[in-house]
Amino acid sequence: MAIDVQNHLFTPSLIEAALKAPAGSPGNILANVYRREGDAMTTLEPRMAEMEEASVELLILSVVGLETFYADERTATIDLIRRSNDELIEAVETRADRFAALVTLPFPYADDCLEELRRLQGPLVRGVIASAATDSWTLDEPRLEPVFAELARRRMPVMLHPAQGQLQQFKAVRDWRLSSSINAMIETSIAGARMMLSGMLDRVSDLTLIVPHLGGVLPYLTQRIVDQSATGDAQHDVLYYLQNRVLFDSCSFYHPALTCAVETVTADRILLGSDYPFRGTLKRAVDDIKTSGLSEAEQEAILRGNAIRCGIAYGR
């Protein structure tokens, strides 16, 4: 059996906001995804069939991009996130034995993030998904430390996700979906590196950070980051945090990249992630690990064991 920690749902509130978003905006990108994927983004019944086919016991569902819709419009952002969180939890509750949730917080508004956490007390909330912002604010800012401290106290991991911000709008990546294939991975890698090098993981010593898609480019560039950035404002270098404080998910589907990640952090720090439906079926994600050449123990750790041990699957 397996546990998928990166599985995405489009809630009614997200769809409504996306369809109103201006052309070229992050919200418009999500609208185009919805138009392309249709019911795969909004319904859970097809996923149940895929779960049976791929022997997946649990999906951790999340909604992406909510923080990006209204830029600096605080009230509109908070309202959208609250409505979407409620819709996500309502969907999860239809099969609480098979689904759980990563909710969204209204970053970068620390007080509102804490208020939303107080509001969301249910056992099906297993963590937070946070946009890897690279524009007017970043997740490592000191004002957000109380939010991460509260998440750590609750033993709730934080998963980064591409924000589709200005970094993905550069002219050089407008063609051939390079903004998604390359720049999206750079966004999460930068956000993860900043969380490490800023000292945030030192100050919030129990926080679990998940950098998806096999850590973006971090495993491949680890030594370069150590050479160029040293420890930054942190107590240790990036390699230390990758090996001791950070988790990846497996969504890459390229065995040489998986080998690099395993050799950098070991299989005990990698979770199964499908990025459904953006990257294909649940079976593809599971088969990617089963055909990887890793040992049976390593495969079991990635497919299921690590998600249970870190608390994202069934809580702590």
N, C-alpha and C positions, 0 to 999 in steps of 0.2 A: 504494500500500500504506500501511497505518497501523499504529501501535503504541499499544495501550491500557494506560495506566499505573495505572488504578484499576479493578480487576476482582476481585471477592471470592469466596472459597471458604469453605464451612463444613466444617471438619475433623471427624472423629469425636469428638475430645476436646472441641471446642467444643460440638457438639450434646449430648453427654452432660452437660456442665456446665450448658448452657442449660436443658435439660429439668428439671433439679433446682433451678433458681433460684426464689426466692420471687416471688410475684406483685408486679408493679410495679417490680422491680429491673431494672437494665440487662440482666442475663442473661435474664430473663423476656421482655424486649422482643425479644431475638434468638431466643428459642424461638418466639415468635409469628411472627416472620419465617420461620423454618424451616417451621413448620406451614403457612404461607400459600404459600410458594414451592416447598417440597418439593425434588425432584431438581435443580431449577435451581441450588440452593445447593451441592450436594454433588458433582456429576458434571461431567466435562470434555467428554464426547463431544458433547452438544448445542452447546457453545461452539465446537467445531471446525467444525460446520456453519455456525454464525453467522459465524465468522471468514472462511470461504470466501465467503459471501454478501456480507459487508461489505468484503472485501479487506483484512482485518487480518492482519498477518504474525506479530504477537507480542502475548501477553497478559502483563502483570506482575500476578501473583496475590497476594492478601493475605488475611489473616484478621483480622477486626475485633473489638474489645471484650474481648480476653482479659484485659487489665489490670484490668478492672472487676468481675470475678466475685466475688473474695474480699476486696475492700477491703484491710484491713491484714494479712491472713493471708499472710505472706511465702512460707512454704514451699509452700502450696497454689497460690499464684499462679505461682511459678517452675516447679513441676511441670507445671501446665496449659500454660504457654507453651512449655516444652521439648517436651512431647509433641506439641503442635499444630504447632510449627515442623518437627519431624521428619515429621509427616504431610503438611504442605504441600510440603516439599522432595521427598518420595517421589512426590507427585502430579505435581509439575513435571517430575521426571525421566522420567515416562512419555513425554513429548514435549519433550525439552530443546531441540529446534529451534523450538518454538512457544510455550513457557512459560518464565517466570522468576519470581522470588519477592521480595516485600518481607516480611521476617520481623518478628516482634514481640519486643521486649526487655522484661524485667521491671522497667519503671519503677515506682517511683522508686528502686529499689535499685541504686545505681551499680556496686558490686562485682559483683553478679549479672548486670547488663547486660554488663559487660566479659567476664565468664566465658562468657556465652552467645555473645558475638561470637567469642571464641576457639574455641568449639565448632563454630560455623557458618562453615566456611572455604571452602565449595564455590563454584564459579564461577557457579552459578545464583542465588546470593543477591545481589541488586542494590541493596538498600537496606533501610530500616526503615520500618514504619508505626507511628505512636505516637498513643495516645489523647490528645486535647486536654483534659487534665484541668483542671478548674476548682474542685475541691473541696478536699481536705486537702493537696494538693501541686500544683505546676505544673512544667512542663518546663524553665522558665528558671532553676530553682534552681541555685546555684553548685555543689552537690554532684554535679550531673549533667554538669558541664563536661568531665570526663575521658572520659565516654561520647561526647559529641559530637566531642571532639578525635579519638578513635579512628575514629569514622565518617568524619570529614573526611580523616583520613590514608588511609583505604581508598577514598576518593572514593565513598562510599555516601550518597545523598540520604536525607533524613528527610521522610516525608509525614505530615502531621497528619491525624487523622480524628476525627469527633465521638465523644465519650466516653460520651454518654448518662448523664451524671452528674446531680447535684442541679439544675443549671441547667435540665435538661429535665424535671424533676419538679414544677415550680411549678404551682400550681392553675390559673393563667391559661392554661397551654398544654396542659392535659390533653385538651382537646376538639379534634376535627377534625385530629388529628395535627400540630398546631402545634409540638409539641416537635421533630418531625422537619423540618418545612418551614422553620421560623424559628430555633428555639433551637439546632439542630444547627449552623447556619451561624454563629451567634454564638459558640458554643464554639470552633470552629476559628479564628475571627477574633481572639478574645481571646488564645488560645494563641499565634498567630502574632505579634500585636502585642507580647506580652510577650517573646517571643524577640528581637524587634528592639529594643524600648525598654529591656530589661534590660542590653544590651551583650553578650549572649551571641554574637551574630554578629560582633561586633568581636573578642572574645577567641578565637573559633574562626573564623578568617578564611576558611577554605576550605570551611566547611560549606554544603551546599545544602539549603535548606528549601523544601518544597512545601506550599502552602496550597491544598487542593482546592476544587472547586466555584466556579471563577473567583475564588478568594480570599475566598470568603464575602461579607462586607459591606465588606471593606477598600477595594476600588477606589472604591466609592460614597462612603465616609466618609473618604477619605484626607485631604482638606483640613481636615476637622473634627478629625481626630486630630492633625494637625500644629499646628493652632491651639490645641488644648486640652492636648496632651501634650508638645508641642515635641520635644526629643530624649530625654526621659526620662533614664535613666542611660547612654545610648548616645552615640556620637560623631556620629550623624546622625539625621535625622527618618525617619519611617516611609516617606515617599515615596522617599527615597534607597535604602532596603533593598528596597522593592518593585521598583525599577527596576534594581537591581544585584545583589541577593543571593537573591531569592525567586522561585520559579516557581509558577505556578498550573496546575491542570488545567481542562479545558474544560467540565466537567459542570455545565451550567445549562440548556441548551436554550432560551434566550431571547436572541434576537439583540441587543436593546438592551443587555442586560447584557454580552454579549461585546464589543460596541462600546466600552462603558465600560472594560472590562478592557484591551482593545487600546490604547485611547487613553491609559491610565494607564501601562502597562508595555511596550507593543508586543507583536506576535504572537510575537516571538522568546523570550518568557518564558512561553508557554502550551503545555501538553502535552495530548494527547488523553486524556480520561478518561470512561469510560462509567458508572462506579459500578454495573456489572452485578452482579446482576439488579435491584437496587433501583429504578433509574431507566429500565429498559427494555432494548432490544436494542443490540447493537454497531452495527447499521446506523443506528439512531437517532442515536448519537453521531457517527458518521462523516458522515451526511447533514447533521447540524446545522452542521458546518464547511463542507461543500461547498455549502450553500445560504446561507451567511452574507453573501455579497457581498464578502468579503475577496479580495485578489489571489491569483493562483495561488501565488506565492511564499510569502505568508502562510499559505495553507492547507497547503502542503507542510510548512512549519515546524511547524505545530501537529499535523498528522496523523502526522508521522514524524521530521522533521529535528531538532527540539529534544530529543526523547527520546534520540536517538543522541548528540547533542552533549553532553548533561549526564551521560551514562554510565549512565543507568538502564536503557537497552534492552540494550546488549551489553557493558557494563562499560567500563573504561578501561585 
